[in-house]
Amino acid sequence: MTPGRERGLTALLCAAGAGLALLAAGRTWATVHAGDSITPVAHHLSGRDLSGTAAALGLAGLAGLAALFATSGRLRAAVGGLIALFGAGIAYASAASVQRAHVLSAVAERSTLLSLDGHPATDVTLWWMASVTGGVVLAAGGLLTLVRGARWPGMSSRYDRAPKPTAEDDPSALWKSLDRGEDPTAHRNGRP
């Protein structure tokens, strides 16, 4: 596999991981039912409600993806290390956010009716696992970039700034010499 193709597949891996984490963050991760309160209440909590950290790290992973293309060499390897840390952070934050104590404290901030029930029931969906999976995929892409990214090609030099023309290449140099009163033919004939 060529280094350019490897870079592209790794970028796709990172984009898939960050995208999956962001998709999962918008879905319902937990539902809390309070049946013994004055009025039976069910409150739904999304991934962003439980852990804004996972969504923020998903966005940081996408920003790191842009930096993956804009850098080269050791700097790209450092970006890969950051992307791996973002992925690990997503996985940890997602798993920690669905713990019963955390879910109950997050719902207590949103609804006072749920705090009246002594033993509310919590139902956790599998969307948090999708976020963990996205974090693991993003971390794998970051580790691959860390290990192999220094060998990948950089951005094309096609858009780099062109070198300044020398005095001989500058077409306006002839006119400027005439404005100064110099004879442009004097140098061609060997005369100083």
C-alpha positions in Angstrom: 0.0 0.0 0.0 1.4 3.4 -0.9 1.9 6.0 1.8 -0.6 8.3 0.3 -3.3 5.7 0.2 -2.4 4.7 3.8 -2.8 8.3 4.9 -6.2 8.5 3.1 -7.5 5.3 4.8 -6.3 6.5 8.2 -8.1 9.8 7.7 -11.2 7.9 6.8 -10.8 5.8 9.9 -10.5 8.9 12.0 -13.5 10.6 10.4 -15.6 7.5 10.9 -14.7 7.3 14.6 -15.3 11.0 15.3 -18.5 10.9 13.2 -19.9 7.9 15.1 -19.1 9.6 18.4 -20.9 12.8 17.3 -23.9 10.8 16.0 -24.2 8.8 19.2 -24.0 12.0 21.3 -27.3 13.3 19.9 -29.2 10.1 20.7 -30.9 9.0 23.9 -28.5 7.2 26.2 -30.7 6.8 29.3 -34.3 7.1 30.4 -35.2 7.6 34.1 -38.7 6.6 35.2 -40.1 7.9 38.4 -43.3 5.9 39.1 -43.7 6.7 42.9 -43.7 10.4 42.5 -46.8 12.6 42.5 -47.0 12.2 38.7 -45.3 9.3 36.9 -42.5 10.9 34.9 -40.0 9.6 32.4 -37.0 11.8 31.5 -34.8 11.0 28.5 -31.1 12.0 28.5 -29.0 12.2 25.4 -25.3 11.7 25.2 -24.8 15.5 25.3 -26.9 15.7 28.4 -24.9 13.1 30.2 -21.4 13.9 28.8 -20.7 17.0 26.8 -17.1 15.9 26.9 -17.6 13.0 24.4 -19.2 15.4 21.8 -16.5 18.0 22.3 -13.7 15.5 21.9 -15.5 14.2 18.7 -15.3 17.8 17.3 -11.7 18.0 18.4 -11.0 14.7 16.6 -12.5 16.2 13.4 -10.2 19.3 13.8 -7.3 16.9 14.3 -8.2 15.3 11.0 -7.7 18.6 9.2 -4.4 19.0 10.9 -3.4 15.5 9.8 -3.4 16.7 6.2 -1.9 20.1 6.9 1.2 18.8 8.7 4.0 16.5 7.9 6.8 14.6 9.6 7.1 14.7 13.4 4.4 17.3 13.7 1.9 14.9 12.0 3.0 12.2 14.4 2.3 14.6 17.3 -1.2 15.3 15.8 -1.7 11.5 15.7 -0.9 11.3 19.4 -3.5 14.0 20.2 -6.1 12.3 18.0 -5.4 9.0 19.9 -5.9 10.9 23.2 -9.2 12.4 22.0 -10.4 8.9 21.1 -9.5 7.5 24.4 -11.2 10.4 26.1 -14.4 9.8 24.2 -14.4 6.1 25.2 -13.8 6.9 28.9 -16.3 9.8 29.1 -18.9 7.7 27.3 -18.5 4.7 29.6 -18.4 6.9 32.8 -21.5 8.9 31.9 -23.9 6.0 32.0 -23.1 5.0 35.5 -26.3 5.0 37.6 -25.1 7.7 40.1 -24.1 10.0 37.2 -27.4 9.5 35.4 -29.4 10.2 38.5 -27.4 13.3 39.3 -27.8 14.6 35.7 -31.6 14.0 35.8 -31.9 15.7 39.2 -30.5 18.9 37.7 -33.3 18.9 35.1 -36.4 17.7 37.0 -37.4 18.1 40.6 -40.2 15.6 40.2 -37.8 12.8 39.7 -36.1 13.7 43.0 -39.3 12.9 44.9 -39.1 9.2 43.9 -36.9 7.3 46.3 -36.0 4.6 43.8 -36.3 5.8 40.2 -35.7 3.2 37.5 -33.0 3.8 34.9 -32.9 2.3 31.4 -29.7 2.6 29.5 -29.7 2.2 25.7 -26.7 1.0 23.6 -26.0 4.4 22.0 -23.2 5.0 24.6 -21.5 1.8 23.3 -21.6 3.3 19.8 -19.9 6.4 21.2 -17.3 4.1 22.9 -16.8 2.3 19.6 -16.3 5.7 17.8 -13.7 6.6 20.4 -11.8 3.4 20.0 -11.8 3.7 16.2 -10.6 7.3 16.5 -7.9 6.3 18.9 -6.8 3.5 16.5 -6.5 6.0 13.7 -4.5 8.4 15.9 -2.1 5.6 16.9 -1.6 4.6 13.3 -0.8 8.2 12.5 1.5 8.4 15.5 3.4 5.3 14.3 3.4 5.7 10.5 2.4 9.3 9.9 5.9 10.8 9.7 6.5 8.7 6.5 3.4 9.9 4.7 3.6 12.6 2.0 2.8 16.2 2.9 0.4 18.5 1.2 1.2 19.3 -2.4 3.7 22.1 -3.0 1.5 23.1 -5.9 0.1 26.1 -3.9 3.3 27.2 -2.2 4.4 30.8 -2.8 6.4 31.1 -6.0 10.0 32.4 -5.5 10.5 36.1 -6.3 11.9 36.7 -9.7 15.5 37.8 -9.9 16.4 41.2 -11.5 17.2 39.5 -14.8 13.9 37.6 -14.8 11.8 40.6 -13.9 10.2 42.1 -17.0 9.9 45.5 -15.4 13.6 45.7 -14.6 14.4 46.9 -18.1 11.9 49.8 -17.8 13.2 50.7 -14.4 16.8 50.8 -15.7 15.6 53.2 -18.5 13.9 55.4 -15.9 17.2 55.6 -14.0 18.9 56.7 -17.2 21.0 53.5 -17.8 21.7 52.2 -21.2 20.4 48.6 -21.3 22.6 47.7 -24.3 25.8 48.7 -22.5 25.9 45.4 -20.5 25.2 43.2 -23.6 28.2 44.5 -25.5 30.6 43.9 -22.7 30.8 47.6 -21.8 30.2 48.4 -18.1 
